[in-house]
Amino acid sequence: MTIPASAGDPLAGVLPATVRDKENRVSAVRPYRPDDRESLERFYTCYSPKREAQGLPPEGAHRIARWLDSILGQGTHLLVEHEGRLVGHAMLIPTDRPGVSEYAIFLEEGARGQGLGTEVNILSAEVARTLRIDRLWLSVEPRNRRAVRSYEKAGFRFRPETVFTPEVEMELVL
Ligand SMILES: CC(C)(COP(=O)(O)OP(=O)(O)OC[C@H]1O[C@@H](n2cnc3c(N)ncnc32)[C@H](O)[C@@H]1OP(=O)(O)O)[C@@H](O)C(=O)NCCC(=O)NCCS
């Protein structure tokens, strides 16, 4: 019997995937691999503006490396590439709550506002469903209207008890 290369990979049916922005430009989304570490560090070194989303991504090579050390060892990380260049990173990180993962996404400045983030959020929800995650959770500053809207369009809803706090929480029940 020939075992396909993808056997045992729960995401084989979902990733890699292509997504299209509002201008119909195609980007590829695939799982992070350990040999992507250097390009991910470069992505966050060039990322601008730093610390805009609740202090993330951190500033400085050392802090970026430490942050990546802490997040890459857990959960599921998706890389977004346009014409072979890394333009985004989305992550699903397990939380203390069983079945609940935290979701975050960072697109490079030039890739924002064109519908790409929404599409990656929708795909990430599909990834979460495939991984049998029950719920995605995130916190976001309400002034980050673009992020809030892109999450809403992917199905996230506010947790009502947090709407008057400096960082609102949103959840997507899968
Ligand atoms: C957040 C992020 C992933 C969103 O992705 P994106 O590709 O920029 O967003 P999209 O273009 O898919 O969608 C943005 C939506 O917000 C809307 N929007 C933009 N600015 C807005 C504003 N000031 N008020 C209300 N809506 C706004 C857009 O019109 C669009 O909605 P529409 O498609 O219905 O017109 C991306 O902007 C990003 O990486 N930002 C920096 C990092 C960050 O903030 N991450 C979130 C951490 S919680």
The ligand as an SDF file (V2000), in Angstrom:
LIG
                    3D

 48 50  0  0  0  0  0  0  0  0999 V2000
   -6.0550   43.5600   11.1900 C   0  0  0  0  0  0  0  0  0  0  0  0
   -5.7140   43.1260    9.7900 C   0  0  0  0  0  0  0  0  0  0  0  0
   -5.2920   41.6700    9.8010 C   0  0  0  0  0  0  0  0  0  0  0  0
   -6.9800   43.2520    8.9210 C   0  0  0  0  0  0  0  0  0  0  0  0
   -6.6880   42.8060    7.6360 O   0  0  0  0  0  0  0  0  0  0  0  0
   -6.9570   43.7860    6.3720 P   0  0  0  0  0  0  0  0  0  0  0  0
   -6.6240   43.0230    5.1640 O   0  0  0  0  0  0  0  0  0  0  0  0
   -6.2410   45.0590    6.6100 O   0  0  0  0  0  0  0  0  0  0  0  0
   -8.5210   44.0300    6.5200 O   0  0  0  0  0  0  0  0  0  0  0  0
   -9.6220   43.8700    5.3780 P   0  0  0  0  0  0  0  0  0  0  0  0
   -9.2520   44.7650    4.2450 O   0  0  0  0  0  0  0  0  0  0  0  0
   -9.8380   42.4390    5.0840 O   0  0  0  0  0  0  0  0  0  0  0  0
  -10.9300   44.3770    6.1110 O   0  0  0  0  0  0  0  0  0  0  0  0
  -10.9510   45.5930    6.7730 C   0  0  0  0  0  0  0  0  0  0  0  0
  -12.3940   46.0570    6.9090 C   0  0  0  0  0  0  0  0  0  0  0  0
  -12.3960   47.1380    7.8310 O   0  0  0  0  0  0  0  0  0  0  0  0
  -12.9780   48.2610    7.2260 C   0  0  0  0  0  0  0  0  0  0  0  0
  -12.3350   49.4360    7.8040 N   0  0  0  0  0  0  0  0  0  0  0  0
  -11.1060   49.9320    7.5580 C   0  0  0  0  0  0  0  0  0  0  0  0
  -10.9110   51.0270    8.3270 N   0  0  0  0  0  0  0  0  0  0  0  0
  -12.0450   51.2010    9.0430 C   0  0  0  0  0  0  0  0  0  0  0  0
  -12.4640   52.1580   10.0090 C   0  0  0  0  0  0  0  0  0  0  0  0
  -11.6650   53.1500   10.4010 N   0  0  0  0  0  0  0  0  0  0  0  0
  -13.6990   52.0190   10.5630 N   0  0  0  0  0  0  0  0  0  0  0  0
  -14.5090   51.0110   10.1960 C   0  0  0  0  0  0  0  0  0  0  0  0
  -14.1620   50.0570    9.2800 N   0  0  0  0  0  0  0  0  0  0  0  0
  -12.9490   50.1680    8.7270 C   0  0  0  0  0  0  0  0  0  0  0  0
  -12.6860   48.1060    5.7490 C   0  0  0  0  0  0  0  0  0  0  0  0
  -13.5560   48.9040    4.9800 O   0  0  0  0  0  0  0  0  0  0  0  0
  -12.9340   46.6030    5.5870 C   0  0  0  0  0  0  0  0  0  0  0  0
  -14.3040   46.3050    5.5690 O   0  0  0  0  0  0  0  0  0  0  0  0
  -15.0870   46.0910    4.1810 P   0  0  0  0  0  0  0  0  0  0  0  0
  -14.3550   44.9810    3.4760 O   0  0  0  0  0  0  0  0  0  0  0  0
  -16.4570   45.7020    4.6170 O   0  0  0  0  0  0  0  0  0  0  0  0
  -15.0160   47.3820    3.4430 O   0  0  0  0  0  0  0  0  0  0  0  0
   -4.5670   43.9840    9.1740 C   0  0  0  0  0  0  0  0  0  0  0  0
   -5.0210   45.3030    8.9560 O   0  0  0  0  0  0  0  0  0  0  0  0
   -3.3290   44.0230   10.0470 C   0  0  0  0  0  0  0  0  0  0  0  0
   -2.4950   43.1390    9.9810 O   0  0  0  0  0  0  0  0  0  0  0  0
   -3.2110   45.0810   10.8730 N   0  0  0  0  0  0  0  0  0  0  0  0
   -2.0430   45.2540   11.7280 C   0  0  0  0  0  0  0  0  0  0  0  0
   -1.9480   44.1930   12.8250 C   0  0  0  0  0  0  0  0  0  0  0  0
   -3.1800   44.1350   13.6750 C   0  0  0  0  0  0  0  0  0  0  0  0
   -3.7640   45.1480   14.0620 O   0  0  0  0  0  0  0  0  0  0  0  0
   -3.5820   42.8860   13.9810 N   0  0  0  0  0  0  0  0  0  0  0  0
   -4.7130   42.6330   14.7990 C   0  0  0  0  0  0  0  0  0  0  0  0
   -4.2480   42.3510   16.1840 C   0  0  0  0  0  0  0  0  0  0  0  0
   -5.6240   42.1620   17.2980 S   0  0  0  0  0  0  0  0  0  0  0  0
  1  2  1  0
  2  3  1  0
  2  4  1  0
  2 36  1  0
  4  5  1  0
  5  6  1  0
  6  7  2  0
  6  8  1  0
  6  9  1  0
  9 10  1  0
 10 11  2  0
 10 12  1  0
 10 13  1  0
 13 14  1  0
 14 15  1  0
 15 16  1  0
 15 30  1  0
 16 17  1  0
 17 18  1  0
 17 28  1  0
 18 19  1  0
 18 27  1  0
 19 20  2  0
 20 21  1  0
 21 22  1  0
 21 27  2  0
 22 23  1  0
 22 24  2  0
 24 25  1  0
 25 26  2  0
 26 27  1  0
 28 29  1  0
 28 30  1  0
 30 31  1  0
 31 32  1  0
 32 33  2  0
 32 34  1  0
 32 35  1  0
 36 37  1  0
 36 38  1  0
 38 39  2  0
 38 40  1  0
 40 41  1  0
 41 42  1  0
 42 43  1  0
 43 44  2  0
 43 45  1  0
 45 46  1  0
 46 47  1  0
 47 48  1  0
M  END
$$$$
